Amino acid sequence: IQQLGEPYWHRIHQLPGVWICPIHKVILHKMIYPVSERFGLTVLPIAKSMFRSTPIAGDLSDKHLNSLSEVAVDIQMLIQTTELLDLYKSRDIILTRLVEQGYVTGGMRIRQQKLEEQFVRFYGQSLLAMLDCLPNRNDYSWLALATRGSAGRAIHPLRMILLYRFLYGSFNLFLKQSGQVYAPFGEAPWPCLNKAAEHYKQPVITVCQI
């Protein structure tokens, strides 16, 4: 009201995974009265004197409050970022981080069981259950699909935010390191290792597929 002269409903407060206001750090409320429906429309009064509300969660631990607050900040950054990389191809981006943290075998397979165990331990089962983001402990869980890079499989942005936070610490740090690409042999071109070739040991190899 002080800035614009009138109140309004905040977009960030309506998004899945946002339980706490990222600015004021307080638990959000849901309106319980009145809710008038007419012709399929819901009337939402905007003045505090016109409705009653109740917190969407209560008796949360300090750890949960801190985690939910940080997730809300990351979600707010996501919707405010104007130039985003293709998050559906982020598997290639996070692969470097997965390798660094020991979640990838020498054959470039993801150690899914280890990854899931550490991921659940990092957030806690209760918090992941609150956010409907608890992995299913099988080869087709959302976490396995997100790190495997399965074509045609869309992962909810909230779940990807949680994965980025687990690997990088925050969505902001993920964006800062998103330019890194997994390159175990350094940057191209690479030397030819075929002793029978005329260009043996010369930097002529420009494409490497693992």
C-alpha positions as a Markdown table, in Angstrom:
| # | Residue | x | y | z |
|---|---|---|---|---|
| 1 | Ile | 0.0 | 0.0 | 0.0 |
| 2 | Gln | 2.8 | 2.4 | 0.8 |
| 3 | Gln | 4.5 | 1.8 | -2.5 |
| 4 | Leu | 1.6 | 1.5 | -4.9 |
| 5 | Gly | -1.4 | 2.9 | -3.0 |
| 6 | Glu | -3.4 | -0.3 | -3.0 |
| 7 | Pro | -2.9 | -3.9 | -1.8 |
| 8 | Tyr | -2.6 | -6.9 | -4.2 |
| 9 | Trp | -2.1 | -10.7 | -4.1 |
| 10 | His | 1.5 | -11.6 | -4.5 |
| 11 | Arg | 2.4 | -14.1 | -7.2 |
| 12 | Ile | 5.2 | -15.7 | -5.2 |
| 13 | His | 2.7 | -16.6 | -2.4 |
| 14 | Gln | 0.6 | -18.7 | -4.8 |
| 15 | Leu | 3.4 | -21.0 | -6.0 |
| 16 | Pro | 3.9 | -24.7 | -4.9 |
| 17 | Gly | 6.6 | -25.0 | -2.4 |
| 18 | Val | 6.3 | -21.5 | -1.0 |
| 19 | Trp | 5.2 | -21.8 | 2.6 |
| 20 | Ile | 7.0 | -18.8 | 3.9 |
| 21 | Cys | 7.1 | -15.2 | 2.6 |
| 22 | Pro | 10.7 | -14.8 | 1.2 |
| 23 | Ile | 10.7 | -11.2 | 2.2 |
| 24 | His | 9.1 | -11.1 | 5.6 |
| 25 | Lys | 10.1 | -14.6 | 6.7 |
| 26 | Val | 6.7 | -15.4 | 8.1 |
| 27 | Ile | 4.4 | -18.4 | 7.5 |
| 28 | Leu | 1.8 | -17.8 | 4.9 |
| 29 | His | -1.9 | -17.9 | 5.7 |
| 30 | Lys | -4.8 | -19.5 | 3.8 |
| 31 | Met | -8.2 | -17.7 | 3.8 |
| 32 | Ile | -11.0 | -19.7 | 5.4 |
| 33 | Tyr | -13.8 | -17.2 | 5.3 |
| 34 | Pro | -15.5 | -16.0 | 3.2 |
| 35 | Val | -15.1 | -17.8 | -0.1 |
| 36 | Ser | -18.0 | -17.0 | -2.5 |
| 37 | Glu | -18.3 | -19.0 | -5.6 |
| 38 | Arg | -20.5 | -17.8 | -8.5 |
| 39 | Phe | -20.4 | -19.2 | -12.0 |
| 40 | Gly | -17.2 | -21.0 | -11.3 |
| 41 | Leu | -15.4 | -17.9 | -10.0 |
| 42 | Thr | -14.0 | -17.4 | -6.5 |
| 43 | Val | -14.2 | -14.0 | -5.0 |
| 44 | Leu | -11.2 | -13.2 | -2.8 |
| 45 | Pro | -11.5 | -10.1 | -0.6 |
| 46 | Ile | -8.3 | -8.3 | -0.3 |
| 47 | Ala | -8.8 | -6.1 | 2.8 |
| 48 | Lys | -7.9 | -7.8 | 6.1 |
| 49 | Ser | -11.2 | -6.7 | 7.7 |
| 50 | Met | -13.2 | -8.7 | 5.1 |
| 51 | Phe | -11.8 | -12.2 | 5.7 |
| 52 | Arg | -10.4 | -14.7 | 8.2 |
| 53 | Ser | -7.3 | -16.8 | 7.7 |
| 54 | Thr | -5.2 | -19.5 | 9.4 |
| 55 | Pro | -1.5 | -20.4 | 9.0 |
| 56 | Ile | -0.9 | -23.1 | 6.4 |
| 57 | Ala | 1.5 | -24.8 | 8.8 |
| 58 | Gly | 2.2 | -24.7 | 12.5 |
| 59 | Asp | 4.8 | -25.9 | 15.0 |
| 60 | Leu | 7.5 | -26.2 | 12.5 |
| 61 | Ser | 11.1 | -26.7 | 13.7 |
| 62 | Asp | 13.7 | -24.0 | 13.2 |
| 63 | Lys | 15.4 | -26.3 | 10.7 |
| 64 | His | 12.2 | -26.6 | 8.6 |
| 65 | Leu | 11.5 | -22.9 | 8.9 |
| 66 | Asn | 15.0 | -22.1 | 7.6 |
| 67 | Ser | 14.8 | -24.6 | 4.8 |
| 68 | Leu | 11.4 | -23.4 | 3.6 |
| 69 | Ser | 12.5 | -19.8 | 3.8 |
| 70 | Glu | 15.5 | -20.6 | 1.6 |
| 71 | Val | 13.4 | -22.6 | -0.9 |
| 72 | Ala | 11.0 | -19.6 | -1.1 |
| 73 | Val | 13.9 | -17.3 | -1.9 |
| 74 | Asp | 15.1 | -19.6 | -4.7 |
| 75 | Ile | 11.7 | -19.9 | -6.2 |
| 76 | Gln | 11.4 | -16.1 | -6.1 |
| 77 | Met | 14.7 | -15.8 | -8.0 |
| 78 | Leu | 13.5 | -18.3 | -10.5 |
| 79 | Ile | 10.4 | -16.4 | -11.5 |
| 80 | Gln | 12.3 | -13.1 | -11.5 |
| 81 | Thr | 15.1 | -14.3 | -13.7 |
| 82 | Thr | 14.6 | -13.0 | -17.2 |
| 83 | Glu | 17.3 | -15.0 | -19.0 |
| 84 | Leu | 17.2 | -18.6 | -18.0 |
| 85 | Leu | 19.2 | -21.5 | -19.5 |
| 86 | Asp | 17.3 | -24.5 | -20.7 |
| 87 | Leu | 16.6 | -26.2 | -17.3 |
| 88 | Tyr | 15.3 | -29.2 | -19.1 |
| 89 | Lys | 18.8 | -29.9 | -20.2 |
| 90 | Ser | 20.4 | -29.2 | -16.8 |
| 91 | Arg | 21.5 | -32.8 | -16.5 |
| 92 | Asp | 24.6 | -31.9 | -18.6 |
| 93 | Ile | 25.2 | -29.0 | -16.3 |
| 94 | Ile | 24.9 | -30.8 | -13.0 |
| 95 | Leu | 26.9 | -33.8 | -14.2 |
| 96 | Thr | 30.1 | -32.1 | -13.3 |
| 97 | Arg | 28.9 | -31.5 | -9.7 |
| 98 | Leu | 27.7 | -35.1 | -9.4 |
| 99 | Val | 31.1 | -36.3 | -10.5 |
| 100 | Glu | 32.8 | -34.0 | -8.0 |
| 101 | Gln | 30.7 | -35.3 | -5.1 |
| 102 | Gly | 31.2 | -39.0 | -6.0 |
| 103 | Tyr | 27.7 | -39.8 | -7.3 |
| 104 | Val | 29.0 | -41.0 | -10.7 |
| 105 | Thr | 30.8 | -44.3 | -11.5 |
| 106 | Gly | 33.7 | -44.7 | -13.9 |
| 107 | Gly | 31.3 | -45.9 | -16.5 |
| 108 | Met | 29.3 | -42.6 | -16.1 |
| 109 | Arg | 26.4 | -44.2 | -14.3 |
| 110 | Ile | 24.7 | -42.3 | -11.5 |
| 111 | Arg | 24.9 | -43.9 | -8.1 |
| 112 | Gln | 21.2 | -43.4 | -7.6 |
| 113 | Gln | 20.9 | -45.2 | -4.2 |
| 114 | Lys | 23.7 | -43.1 | -2.7 |
| 115 | Leu | 22.3 | -39.9 | -4.2 |
| 116 | Glu | 18.8 | -40.5 | -2.9 |
| 117 | Glu | 20.0 | -41.4 | 0.6 |
| 118 | Gln | 22.1 | -38.3 | 0.9 |
| 119 | Phe | 19.4 | -36.1 | -0.6 |
| 120 | Val | 16.8 | -37.4 | 1.9 |
| 121 | Arg | 19.2 | -37.0 | 4.7 |
| 122 | Phe | 20.0 | -33.4 | 3.7 |
| 123 | Tyr | 16.3 | -32.3 | 3.7 |
| 124 | Gly | 14.7 | -34.8 | 6.0 |
| 125 | Gln | 11.8 | -37.1 | 5.1 |
| 126 | Ser | 9.2 | -34.9 | 6.9 |
| 127 | Leu | 10.1 | -31.8 | 4.9 |
| 128 | Leu | 10.2 | -33.6 | 1.6 |
| 129 | Ala | 6.8 | -35.1 | 2.4 |
| 130 | Met | 5.4 | -31.7 | 3.1 |
| 131 | Leu | 6.6 | -30.5 | -0.3 |
| 132 | Asp | 5.4 | -33.7 | -2.1 |
| 133 | Cys | 9.0 | -34.2 | -3.2 |
| 134 | Leu | 10.0 | -37.5 | -1.4 |
| 135 | Pro | 11.7 | -39.8 | -4.0 |
| 136 | Asn | 10.0 | -43.2 | -4.5 |
| 137 | Arg | 13.1 | -45.3 | -4.0 |
| 138 | Asn | 13.0 | -46.9 | -7.5 |
| 139 | Asp | 14.6 | -46.4 | -10.9 |
| 140 | Tyr | 11.8 | -44.1 | -12.0 |
| 141 | Ser | 11.6 | -41.7 | -9.1 |
| 142 | Trp | 11.7 | -38.0 | -10.0 |
| 143 | Leu | 15.2 | -37.7 | -8.6 |
| 144 | Ala | 16.5 | -40.6 | -10.8 |
| 145 | Leu | 14.8 | -39.1 | -13.9 |
| 146 | Ala | 16.2 | -35.6 | -13.2 |
| 147 | Thr | 19.8 | -36.8 | -13.0 |
| 148 | Arg | 19.5 | -39.4 | -15.7 |
| 149 | Gly | 18.3 | -36.8 | -18.2 |
| 150 | Ser | 15.4 | -38.9 | -19.6 |
| 151 | Ala | 14.0 | -37.4 | -22.8 |
| 152 | Gly | 10.4 | -36.3 | -22.7 |
| 153 | Arg | 10.3 | -36.4 | -18.9 |
| 154 | Ala | 9.3 | -33.1 | -17.3 |
| 155 | Ile | 10.4 | -32.5 | -13.6 |
| 156 | His | 8.5 | -30.0 | -11.5 |
| 157 | Pro | 10.5 | -26.8 | -11.0 |
| 158 | Leu | 10.2 | -27.1 | -7.2 |
| 159 | Arg | 11.9 | -30.5 | -7.3 |
| 160 | Met | 14.7 | -29.2 | -9.6 |
| 161 | Ile | 15.1 | -26.3 | -7.1 |
| 162 | Leu | 15.6 | -28.8 | -4.3 |
| 163 | Leu | 18.1 | -30.7 | -6.4 |
| 164 | Tyr | 20.1 | -27.5 | -7.2 |
| 165 | Arg | 20.1 | -26.5 | -3.5 |
| 166 | Phe | 21.4 | -30.0 | -2.6 |
| 167 | Leu | 24.2 | -29.9 | -5.1 |
| 168 | Tyr | 25.2 | -26.2 | -5.1 |
| 169 | Gly | 23.8 | -24.7 | -1.9 |
| 170 | Ser | 21.3 | -22.4 | -3.7 |
| 171 | Phe | 19.7 | -21.7 | -7.0 |
| 172 | Asn | 21.8 | -18.6 | -7.3 |
| 173 | Leu | 25.0 | -20.5 | -7.0 |
| 174 | Phe | 23.8 | -23.0 | -9.6 |
| 175 | Leu | 23.2 | -20.2 | -12.1 |
| 176 | Lys | 26.7 | -18.8 | -11.5 |
| 177 | Gln | 28.3 | -22.2 | -12.2 |
| 178 | Ser | 25.9 | -23.2 | -15.0 |
| 179 | Gly | 28.5 | -22.3 | -17.7 |
| 180 | Gln | 30.6 | -25.3 | -16.6 |
| 181 | Val | 30.4 | -28.4 | -18.7 |
| 182 | Tyr | 31.7 | -31.8 | -17.8 |
| 183 | Ala | 35.0 | -32.1 | -19.5 |
| 184 | Pro | 37.1 | -34.9 | -18.0 |
| 185 | Phe | 39.9 | -34.6 | -20.6 |
| 186 | Gly | 40.0 | -30.8 | -20.7 |
| 187 | Glu | 38.9 | -28.5 | -23.6 |
| 188 | Ala | 39.1 | -29.5 | -27.3 |
| 189 | Pro | 41.0 | -30.0 | -29.4 |
| 190 | Trp | 42.6 | -33.2 | -28.0 |
| 191 | Pro | 45.7 | -35.0 | -29.3 |
| 192 | Cys | 45.3 | -38.1 | -31.5 |
| 193 | Leu | 46.4 | -41.3 | -29.7 |
| 194 | Asn | 46.4 | -43.5 | -32.8 |
| 195 | Lys | 50.1 | -44.3 | -33.4 |
| 196 | Ala | 49.3 | -45.5 | -36.9 |
| 197 | Ala | 47.9 | -42.1 | -37.9 |
| 198 | Glu | 50.0 | -39.4 | -39.5 |
| 199 | His | 48.7 | -36.8 | -37.0 |
| 200 | Tyr | 49.6 | -38.9 | -33.9 |
| 201 | Lys | 49.8 | -36.7 | -30.8 |
| 202 | Gln | 48.6 | -33.7 | -32.8 |
| 203 | Pro | 45.6 | -31.7 | -31.4 |
| 204 | Val | 43.1 | -32.7 | -34.1 |
| 205 | Ile | 40.3 | -34.3 | -32.2 |
| 206 | Thr | 37.4 | -31.9 | -31.7 |
| 207 | Val | 34.5 | -34.2 | -30.6 |
| 208 | Cys | 34.5 | -36.6 | -27.7 |
| 209 | Gln | 31.6 | -38.8 | -26.7 |
| 210 | Ile | 31.6 | -40.8 | -23.5 |
